[in-house]
Amino acid sequence: MKRRDIIAGASGLALGSVAGCLGVVGMDEHEASPAGVDPDVRDETGYEQTNVDELVVRESFEAAGISEEITVRNYLTEHEKSIDLGPIGSAQAAAFMILTSPQISIAGRELNPIEEMSSDELIELIEADFDGISNVNHVSDGDVAILDQETTESVFEADAEFEGRAVDVYIHISESVQTADDHLVTIGVYPELVEGVERDNIETLRDNVVENAE
C-alpha cells in the first residue's frame, strides 16, 4: 500500500466558498499539531513511529482585485509493524495512523468538514488515498473513547495489495474528536490473518493517543 495525497484534501473541502471571508478576517493560515502515541505503548505493541507527514492544502481566491491564498496544514503521524505474510514474506502490513486537522471557525461556524464526517465518508478518503485498497465493506460499529471523548469507531474489511499479492485486511477508523485546537481521527490497518493479535494492538494504540507526537 502506498499513500497518495487525497486525504489532505479533506480539510480543504469547505474552503473554496469561504476563502474570501477568511482572508478578510486575517485567517489565511491554519496549522494543526501532529499527535502521537505514548512511546511505552508503541514499544509494547511492536509498532514504530515511522513518519510525521505534513499534508498541505492551499486555496486561492480573488476579491476586489486582490489575490489571496488560504493555507491549511494537516499532519498524518504514521506507525508501522512488520507482519509475516507467509509465502509473500514479511512486509510492513500493519499500520496505525493519526490524522490531525486544524479547527477553523468564523462567527461560531466550524468550517473544517472533518468534524462532521461519518466513518463511511472517512473510509472513502482512505480508499482513495491508498494505492492497492479495494472492495471495502462495512463490518461493525462501536463506541470508543479517545482523549477522554466518546466517538464512533467503525471496522471495515478490504482487499489490500502487498508485493503484488492480494491480502485481506481490516481497517479501523474513528470519527473525529477534538484536541485543544485540532480535529483528530485514528486509522488502523492489519491483515485478517493476524486479527487475534493486531486487533488488540490497534485498540491499545488508539486508547493511548497523545496530543503531541515526539
Rosetta silent file (secondary structure, phi, psi, omega in degrees, C-alpha in Angstrom):
SEQUENCE: MKRRDIIAGASGLALGSVAGCLGVVGMDEHEASPAGVDPDVRDETGYEQTNVDELVVRESFEAAGISEEITVRNYLTEHEKSIDLGPIGSAQAAAFMILTSPQISIAGRELNPIEEMSSDELIELIEADFDGISNVNHVSDGDVAILDQETTESVFEADAEFEGRAVDVYIHISESVQTADDHLVTIGVYPELVEGVERDNIETLRDNVVENAE
SCORE:     score description
SCORE:     0.000 S_00000001
   1 L     0.000  131.405  175.856    0.000    0.000    0.000 S_00000001
   2 E  -126.845  138.149 -178.707    1.321    3.424   -0.902 S_00000001
   3 E   -77.081  144.534  166.084   -0.231    6.730    0.080 S_00000001
   4 L   -99.518 -147.651 -178.549   -1.361    9.325   -2.388 S_00000001
   5 L  -126.473   14.905 -173.418   -2.284   12.863   -1.282 S_00000001
   6 H   -70.122  -35.566 -176.119   -6.068   12.830   -1.366 S_00000001
   7 H   -59.531  -27.940  177.627   -6.594   12.625    2.389 S_00000001
   8 H   -62.708  -28.290 -177.292   -5.063   16.085    2.720 S_00000001
   9 H   -70.776  -13.857 -178.149   -7.957   17.455    0.720 S_00000001
  10 H   -58.106  -39.393 -177.567  -10.499   16.607    3.412 S_00000001
  11 H   -81.851   -5.311  178.968   -9.755   19.772    5.317 S_00000001
  12 H  -102.469   -0.410 -173.441   -9.924   21.859    2.180 S_00000001
  13 L   -60.754  -35.775 -175.044  -13.376   20.788    1.032 S_00000001
  14 L   -96.774   -1.553 -170.659  -15.172   23.765    2.558 S_00000001
  15 H   -75.754  -30.884 -174.416  -12.546   26.415    1.986 S_00000001
  16 H   -56.893  -43.205 -174.719  -13.407   27.403   -1.575 S_00000001
  17 H   -78.891  -17.354 -176.339  -16.726   29.041   -0.731 S_00000001
  18 H  -119.258    6.411 -175.175  -15.483   30.892    2.364 S_00000001
  19 H   -57.123  -42.194 -179.985  -11.889   31.692    1.412 S_00000001
  20 H   -60.267  -42.790  178.997  -12.662   35.369    0.859 S_00000001
  21 H   -62.648  -42.309 -179.500  -14.248   35.688    4.295 S_00000001
  22 H   -62.983  -41.821  179.419  -11.276   34.004    5.946 S_00000001
  23 H   -63.724  -40.050 -178.627   -8.842   36.342    4.237 S_00000001
  24 H   -61.280  -38.721 -177.237  -10.787   39.415    5.276 S_00000001
  25 L   -93.469   15.307  174.642  -10.648   38.458    8.960 S_00000001
  26 L    74.661   26.702 -178.842   -6.965   37.555    8.836 S_00000001
  27 L  -109.847   57.254 -174.955   -7.481   33.786    8.906 S_00000001
  28 L   -97.907    0.282  179.838   -5.318   32.874    5.957 S_00000001
  29 E  -138.732  124.836 -179.313   -3.009   30.366    7.716 S_00000001
  30 E  -134.297  130.279 -177.685   -4.147   27.365    9.746 S_00000001
  31 E  -136.966  131.279  174.123   -1.852   24.675   11.137 S_00000001
  32 L   -84.173  174.288  172.619   -2.549   21.549   13.159 S_00000001
  33 L  -115.211  134.038 -179.866   -0.114   19.905   15.582 S_00000001
  34 L   -66.379  134.034  176.430    0.967   16.301   14.943 S_00000001
  35 L   -98.731  169.584 -177.900   -0.398   13.827   17.504 S_00000001
  36 E  -150.969 -159.856  179.144    1.183   10.530   18.519 S_00000001
  37 E  -128.512  143.889  176.504    1.071    7.500   20.799 S_00000001
  38 L   -48.400  125.084 -176.669    2.632    7.023   24.227 S_00000001
  39 H   -56.713  -37.062  179.237    6.172    5.687   23.466 S_00000001
  40 H   -63.210  -36.391  178.607    5.888    2.899   26.069 S_00000001
  41 H   -70.669  -38.797  175.299    2.728    1.668   24.339 S_00000001
  42 H   -57.663  -46.316 -179.550    4.441    1.749   20.942 S_00000001
  43 H   -63.026  -41.660 -177.580    7.199   -0.453   22.338 S_00000001
  44 H   -62.957  -38.139 -176.390    4.683   -2.792   23.986 S_00000001
  45 H   -91.573  -10.023  179.073    2.742   -3.344   20.764 S_00000001
  46 L    84.040   12.690  178.652    5.762   -3.521   18.459 S_00000001
  47 L   -95.496  141.071  178.919    4.793   -0.507   16.354 S_00000001
  48 E  -112.422  133.106  173.349    7.390    2.060   15.315 S_00000001
  49 E   -71.198  114.351 -171.818    6.610    5.701   14.587 S_00000001
  50 E  -104.562  -21.888 -176.112    7.924    5.893   11.035 S_00000001
  51 E  -164.545  144.823  167.837    6.835    9.270    9.716 S_00000001
  52 E  -119.857  105.670 -170.275    5.135   12.559   10.535 S_00000001
  53 E  -100.674  124.483  175.770    3.811   13.748    7.195 S_00000001
  54 E   -84.381  123.540 -179.288    2.762   17.363    6.639 S_00000001
  55 E  -112.832  110.497 -171.794   -0.275   17.490    4.356 S_00000001
  56 E  -105.757  130.958  173.884   -0.799   20.981    2.971 S_00000001
  57 E  -114.874  129.781  177.197   -3.985   22.283    1.339 S_00000001
  58 E  -124.496  132.891  176.350   -3.909   25.657   -0.418 S_00000001
  59 E  -125.029  125.994  178.884   -6.927   27.502   -1.814 S_00000001
  60 E  -100.985  148.228  176.242   -6.528   30.712   -3.809 S_00000001
  61 E  -147.882  164.953  178.808   -9.215   33.349   -4.235 S_00000001
  62 E  -133.416  130.151  179.350   -9.539   36.851   -5.605 S_00000001
  63 E  -141.606  133.087  178.695  -11.609   39.668   -4.091 S_00000001
  64 L    52.654   36.825  177.471  -11.666   43.380   -5.001 S_00000001
  65 L    77.306    4.692  179.984   -8.770   42.792   -7.375 S_00000001
  66 E  -109.943  130.427  178.689   -6.590   41.341   -4.618 S_00000001
  67 E   -93.879  131.475  178.850   -5.383   37.746   -4.788 S_00000001
  68 E  -128.795  162.062  177.787   -5.121   35.827   -1.501 S_00000001
  69 E  -135.082  131.152  175.672   -4.237   32.278   -0.564 S_00000001
  70 E  -100.239  130.255 -179.286   -5.587   30.221    2.346 S_00000001
  71 E  -118.876  130.417  176.173   -3.221   27.535    3.662 S_00000001
  72 E  -122.542  122.035 -179.509   -4.239   24.603    5.867 S_00000001
  73 E  -107.345  115.505  176.729   -1.504   22.360    7.286 S_00000001
  74 E  -105.034  166.189  176.831   -2.621   18.915    8.440 S_00000001
  75 E  -135.517  140.157  173.335   -0.451   16.128    9.847 S_00000001
  76 E  -120.277  112.004  178.133   -0.516   12.358    9.477 S_00000001
  77 E   -94.694  121.546 -171.707    1.552   10.522   12.080 S_00000001
  78 E  -111.228  135.461  175.177    2.313    7.015   10.843 S_00000001
  79 E  -124.665  139.554 -177.213    3.228    3.898   12.838 S_00000001
  80 E  -135.340  159.278  178.314    4.094    0.587   11.192 S_00000001
  81 E  -144.757  137.143  178.320    4.804   -3.030   12.112 S_00000001
  82 E   -78.488  133.544 -178.312    6.290   -5.848   10.071 S_00000001
  83 E  -123.961  136.801  175.857    3.971   -8.836    9.640 S_00000001
  84 E   -77.938  113.769 -178.335    4.852  -12.324    8.376 S_00000001
  85 L  -101.665   26.488  175.363    2.570  -12.885    5.376 S_00000001
  86 H    69.045 -118.834 -176.536    3.641  -16.477    4.717 S_00000001
  87 H   -59.332  -27.684 -179.494    4.530  -17.055    1.049 S_00000001
  88 H   -76.102  -24.717 -173.207    4.932  -13.316    0.494 S_00000001
  89 L    92.851 -165.762 -178.723    7.389  -12.976    3.343 S_00000001
  90 E   -86.254  142.852  178.025    7.474  -10.137    5.851 S_00000001
  91 E  -150.108  156.657  175.848    6.047   -6.712    4.991 S_00000001
  92 E   -74.837   75.013 -169.487    5.071   -3.504    6.778 S_00000001
  93 E  -101.844   -5.705  175.115    1.467   -4.679    6.598 S_00000001
  94 E  -115.473  136.274 -176.056    0.106   -3.339    9.899 S_00000001
  95 E  -146.032  148.556  172.871   -0.242    0.394   10.422 S_00000001
  96 E  -133.261  124.376 -174.677   -1.726    2.871   12.860 S_00000001
  97 E  -126.482  147.685  177.309   -2.158    6.472   11.728 S_00000001
  98 E  -125.572  117.892  177.225   -3.356    9.655   13.390 S_00000001
  99 E   -99.166  125.890  172.641   -4.678   12.491   11.254 S_00000001
 100 E  -117.784  137.348 -177.617   -4.862   15.953   12.808 S_00000001
 101 E  -139.904  135.603 -170.976   -6.537   18.864   11.038 S_00000001
 102 E   -67.377  144.991  169.125   -6.987   22.373   12.449 S_00000001
 103 L   -70.492  131.291 -178.320  -10.251   23.684   13.803 S_00000001
 104 L  -131.468  112.539 -177.566  -11.329   26.553   11.549 S_00000001
 105 E  -135.347  151.999  174.606  -14.285   28.650   12.612 S_00000001
 106 E  -144.562  130.251 -178.030  -15.804   32.015   11.812 S_00000001
 107 L    54.719   37.590  177.282  -18.809   33.530   13.588 S_00000001
 108 L    78.692    3.475 -179.060  -19.134   30.328   15.590 S_00000001
 109 E  -103.001  121.490  177.487  -19.375   28.143   12.488 S_00000001
 110 E   -77.387  126.834 -173.671  -16.863   25.330   12.135 S_00000001
 111 L  -102.132   -8.937  179.900  -15.615   25.234    8.540 S_00000001
 112 L   -86.883  113.658 -173.642  -13.499   22.086    8.607 S_00000001
 113 H   -66.964  -14.727  179.898  -15.758   19.268    7.345 S_00000001
 114 H   -57.901  -32.144 -178.046  -13.747   16.579    9.152 S_00000001
 115 H   -55.432  -37.708 -173.837  -15.657   17.469   12.328 S_00000001
 116 H  -106.230    3.349 -175.956  -18.922   16.123   10.895 S_00000001
 117 L   -73.362  132.949  176.848  -17.639   13.377    8.594 S_00000001
 118 L   -77.693  167.980  178.193  -19.043    9.911    9.243 S_00000001
 119 H   -63.594  -32.752  177.310  -16.872    6.806    9.202 S_00000001
 120 H   -64.921  -38.116  177.459  -18.366    5.924    5.792 S_00000001
 121 H   -70.492  -38.979 -179.944  -17.215    9.285    4.415 S_00000001
 122 H   -67.210  -38.688 -179.412  -13.799    8.927    6.026 S_00000001
 123 H   -67.072  -27.837  175.160  -13.266    5.419    4.633 S_00000001
 124 H   -64.356  -37.778  175.647  -13.919    6.792    1.150 S_00000001
 125 H   -65.158  -42.185 -179.850  -10.971    9.141    1.670 S_00000001
 126 H   -62.319  -46.476 -178.864   -8.818    6.248    2.883 S_00000001
 127 H   -60.841  -39.236  179.488   -9.744    4.092   -0.097 S_00000001
 128 H   -73.885  -26.065 -171.288   -8.947    6.947   -2.463 S_00000001
 129 H   -87.349  -16.738 -176.878   -5.742    7.860   -0.631 S_00000001
 130 E  -117.600  126.480  170.461   -4.023    4.458   -0.694 S_00000001
 131 E   -65.116  140.022  171.564   -2.958    2.538   -3.759 S_00000001
 132 L    89.256    4.856  173.680   -3.933   -1.109   -3.546 S_00000001
 133 E  -106.849  128.840 -178.149   -7.002   -0.902   -1.287 S_00000001
 134 E  -152.215  173.410  177.153  -10.284   -2.038   -2.859 S_00000001
 135 E    52.431   52.530 -178.833  -13.564   -3.871   -2.190 S_00000001
 136 E   -80.685  129.981  179.109  -14.186   -2.092    1.114 S_00000001
 137 E  -132.741  139.322  179.903  -17.141   -3.443    3.114 S_00000001
 138 E   -72.275  137.308  179.442  -18.569   -2.315    6.430 S_00000001
 139 E  -111.724  -52.113 -174.830  -18.304   -4.861    9.274 S_00000001
 140 E  -162.103  164.550  173.504  -19.293   -3.204   12.547 S_00000001
 141 E  -127.058  152.201  175.997  -19.578   -0.024   14.619 S_00000001
 142 E  -156.111  159.098  176.445  -18.743    0.562   18.265 S_00000001
 143 E   -88.589  131.974  178.930  -18.385    3.284   20.869 S_00000001
 144 E  -134.661  167.113  176.451  -14.814    4.105   21.896 S_00000001
 145 E  -120.284  126.962  175.672  -13.043    6.783   23.921 S_00000001
 146 E  -127.453  127.140 -176.638  -10.120    8.788   22.515 S_00000001
 147 L    51.696   42.078  177.846   -8.556   11.539   24.613 S_00000001
 148 L    63.050   21.466  176.244  -11.420   11.014   27.115 S_00000001
 149 E  -120.122  134.060  177.797  -14.029   11.782   24.432 S_00000001
 150 E   -77.794  138.423  176.061  -16.612    9.297   23.226 S_00000001
 151 E  -152.326  179.128  178.749  -16.836    8.713   19.494 S_00000001
 152 E  -102.208  132.939  170.844  -17.734    6.006   16.984 S_00000001
 153 E  -114.216  132.095  178.007  -15.194    3.606   15.558 S_00000001
 154 E  -112.305  146.987  177.249  -16.125    1.554   12.513 S_00000001
 155 E  -114.031  134.043  178.810  -14.433   -1.593   11.245 S_00000001
 156 E  -125.424  152.588  169.451  -14.254   -2.395    7.537 S_00000001
 157 E  -109.127  150.461 -175.950  -12.831   -5.318    5.622 S_00000001
 158 E  -157.770  167.654  170.634  -10.993   -4.767    2.361 S_00000001
 159 E   -96.743  134.878  175.219   -8.536   -6.166   -0.146 S_00000001
 160 E  -128.244  156.148 -178.222   -5.021   -4.731    0.007 S_00000001
 161 E  -113.208  124.787  175.629   -2.033   -5.366   -2.188 S_00000001
 162 E  -128.723  127.208  179.397    1.397   -6.217   -0.782 S_00000001
 163 L    51.124   37.458  176.180    4.307   -7.209   -3.022 S_00000001
 164 L    80.500    3.891 -179.780    1.862   -7.701   -5.875 S_00000001
 165 E  -119.309  146.362 -179.851   -0.396  -10.089   -3.944 S_00000001
 166 E   -80.203  136.079  178.031   -3.855   -9.522   -2.518 S_00000001
 167 E  -132.133  131.949  176.073   -4.223   -9.705    1.266 S_00000001
 168 E   -75.400  130.199 -178.161   -7.495   -9.424    3.188 S_00000001
 169 E  -129.888  159.390  167.790   -7.257   -6.644    5.781 S_00000001
 170 E  -106.007  143.846  176.633   -9.338   -4.987    8.457 S_00000001
 171 E  -124.017  123.334  174.103   -9.475   -1.193    8.700 S_00000001
 172 E  -102.672  131.037  178.084  -10.475    0.570   11.930 S_00000001
 173 E  -139.798  130.228 -179.218  -11.420    4.233   11.597 S_00000001
 174 E  -100.464  147.140  171.730  -12.670    6.589   14.281 S_00000001
 175 L   -75.731  162.870 -167.610  -14.825    9.639   13.795 S_00000001
 176 L   -63.731  138.908  163.203  -13.315   12.968   14.840 S_00000001
 177 E  -119.427  174.545 -176.323  -12.556   14.041   18.391 S_00000001
 178 E  -115.086  140.697  164.040  -11.002   17.349   19.393 S_00000001
 179 L   -95.159 -166.642  179.292   -7.689   18.354   20.859 S_00000001
 180 L   -58.805  -37.807 -173.671   -7.226   21.897   22.155 S_00000001
 181 L  -130.161   -4.289 -170.708   -7.015   23.279   18.603 S_00000001
 182 E  -128.642  168.164  165.610   -7.465   20.417   16.157 S_00000001
 183 E   -99.336  144.978 -174.896   -9.706   17.619   14.941 S_00000001
 184 E  -134.754  132.214  179.198   -8.222   14.129   15.334 S_00000001
 185 E  -129.006  140.082  176.596   -9.015   10.860   13.537 S_00000001
 186 E  -111.838  147.862 -177.216   -7.361    7.449   14.052 S_00000001
 187 E  -138.352  125.000  176.484   -6.875    4.771   11.383 S_00000001
 188 E  -123.658  139.000 -179.619   -5.679    1.207   11.947 S_00000001
 189 E  -136.157  134.359  175.971   -4.948   -1.406    9.256 S_00000001
 190 E  -157.824  153.843  178.269   -3.836   -5.035    9.652 S_00000001
 191 E   -66.075  144.814  179.254   -4.158   -8.367    7.784 S_00000001
 192 H   -60.470  -30.994 -175.947   -7.104  -10.533    8.768 S_00000001
 193 H   -67.112  -15.239  177.568   -4.770  -13.473    9.378 S_00000001
 194 H  -115.942   24.796 -178.444   -3.273  -11.680   12.429 S_00000001
 195 H   -57.422  -38.469 -176.428   -6.533  -10.304   13.802 S_00000001
 196 H   -55.972  -30.180  179.842   -6.125  -12.226   17.061 S_00000001
 197 H  -102.734  -48.304 -168.975   -3.080  -10.122   17.976 S_00000001
 198 H   -76.238  -24.693  174.645   -3.252   -6.936   15.960 S_00000001
 199 H   -61.093  -46.154  178.013   -6.850   -6.006   16.740 S_00000001
 200 H   -62.346  -39.524 -179.189   -5.876   -5.748   20.411 S_00000001
 201 H   -65.717  -43.086  179.002   -2.738   -3.806   19.489 S_00000001
 202 H   -62.583  -41.111  178.770   -4.635   -1.288   17.351 S_00000001
 203 H   -65.175  -37.264  178.341   -7.153   -0.775   20.156 S_00000001
 204 H   -66.932  -43.001  177.153   -4.317   -0.272   22.644 S_00000001
 205 H   -61.154  -46.296  179.293   -2.634    2.302   20.389 S_00000001
 206 H   -58.370  -42.351 -176.955   -5.946    4.111   19.898 S_00000001
 207 H   -72.038  -11.181 -176.557   -6.594    4.207   23.637 S_00000001
 208 L  -122.007   29.773  173.017   -3.169    5.741   24.265 S_00000001
 209 E   -65.875  139.314  175.238   -3.130    8.558   21.720 S_00000001
 210 E  -121.488  155.081 -171.489   -1.432   11.720   22.991 S_00000001
 211 L   -71.106  -20.890 -176.554   -1.872   15.223   21.613 S_00000001
 212 L  -125.444  122.178  177.586    1.790   15.773   20.747 S_00000001
 213 L   -74.986  145.404  177.123    3.944   13.432   18.679 S_00000001
 214 L   -84.893    0.000    0.000    7.557   13.038   19.774 S_00000001
